[in-house]
């Protein structure tokens, strides 16, 4: 095990030494008296790299989705919308409650089982599930 650790330490030290040497060589090429073409090439590389650092985060931020899909799963129920595409950040009003024979509608729930309150602010694609409670009929026989 110690041999493995010694080899790993040696490899890390060699990589660090090579990185330091490459950094010194790169920095040294900007000093006067060096090859002008090589200096220009390296300056262009540095400028392109700086530009990429500035552009990439902006591109990622701007490419965030502006629309989201909201799906309503109602099982065998009747009457609720099934799918809507809306702008991210918009608020949804509660849709008309669906109906299902022999069941009582208990509200909308997320995939994680959390109750949804309305108005609901859309942040991403979401599926809302109808929660149903089975109704029972109780019959009293008074002629017992």
CORDAWO-V253769 format. One line per field, one symbol per residue. phi: phi as a letter, one per 30 degrees, with the letter a starting at -180 (. if undefined). Layout:
# CORDAWO-V253769
phi = ???
This chain:
# CORDAWO-V253769
phi = .dddddddddddddddddddddddddddddddjdddddddeddddddddddddddeddddddcddcbbccccccicdbjcdcabcbddjdccdddeddbaeibcdcjcbdediddcccdcddcaebcccdcbcdcccccccdcd
